[in-house]
Amino acid sequence: MKIIILGDCHFGVKQSSDIVALHQRRFFDSLIDYGNKNNIKTIIQLGDIFDQRKNINVKSLKTAYCVFSKLRDHGFTFHTLIGNHDIFYRDTLEITSSELLLGEESNFENIKVYKEPTTVDFDGCQIDLIPWICSSNEEKCLSFIANSKSPVCCGHFEINTFPVLFRIEFHGGMELQTFRKYKRVFSGHFHIPSQKDNIVYVGTPYQLTWADVESKNGFWVFDTETFECIQVLNDDVYYKILRYNDKEKGVTTKPTEVNLKDCYVKIIAENRTNQLLFNWYLNKIYEQNPAEVKIVDSDFQFGLDEIGNIDETTLKLSTIDIINQYVDSMEIGFKEPLRTFLANLYTTAMTQSEEE
């Protein structure tokens, strides 16, 4: 039996954005098509169905219900466990959006919601489904894992040494040794796909913000007989960086060779000495109806490398990137521990801010 392993969906991220919802629906259309063609009708989703823990607007609900209705109509069984974005209270799973909107009393008989650690038999393969671990269920979940005889585990974990963001490893969570007994572990929560030993962080199925511009998104297919897993990449990339330079041939990205419709676009304007030519370049981009276009000029001082060229790793301009650049500029001997500490602090703050 083959199972689709799906990461955090985050319906409602950028709640006012029709563009993100469009790309989310496109992804699920392609996933359904893949499942139909390959006769794979079982999905295990690893938590964080919705992005907002306390306020889910009508537009986000419409996107989610459109997706889940198609999955139901095409005969898919959808198993979802609770993630940290699915819970109303930070320290308990008492109230969850997944259970309220997709649980037993909904119109989706094909959806199974797991808020307790549970072992499910998938065609003879025992798989543990572990929800988000917080103070109220930590003892129960850890005891369940320690006593389990299952070869496979799916959860929404914070495991040390895995990348929580590019170039930033997570520390302060669970140790890899906790999961040594399993042959395969699949986890949601961290958005960047990564693998280490028997553990796979599946990542988000699509881009969510500029922080994902370098990420290889998609879903995974797991074989319950061979225990092999493969990643199926999502080719609908909609955060795109273009280069413009009218002094050096071959540097400029040709807009006619890149699909920019409904995409977020950043143009690195290293040299634009001919304004008429640059205007023509912009017109060619806008003819494709991108969602948004931003221009980063060569005289933009923040994010230049040591020889004055634009450092593309700063173009995402995420908070964590700014923090890392500041730490790197400091004359101290403990930069790596400080970067890790600030990354963990930022991640905690982002979660707890929703409590207010």
Protein Blocks (a to p, Z undefined) as FASTA:
>chain_A
ZZdddddfkgoiakllmklmmmmmmmmmmmmmmmmmnopabdcdeejjbfblklccfklm
mmmmmmmmmmmmnopacdddddfklpfblkbckbcfklmmmmmklmblkbccdfbdcddd
eehiacdddddddfklmmmmmmmmmmpcbfbdcdddddehiafbghiacehiacfklmmm
pmbdcdehiacdcdehjbccebjabdfblmlmmpccddddddfklopacddddfbdcbdc
ddddfkbghkaccfklpcfehiacddddfbacblklmmmmmmmmmmnopabdcdddfklm
ghpafkopacfklmnopaklmmmmmmmmpccfklmmmmmmmmmmmmmmmmmmmmZZ
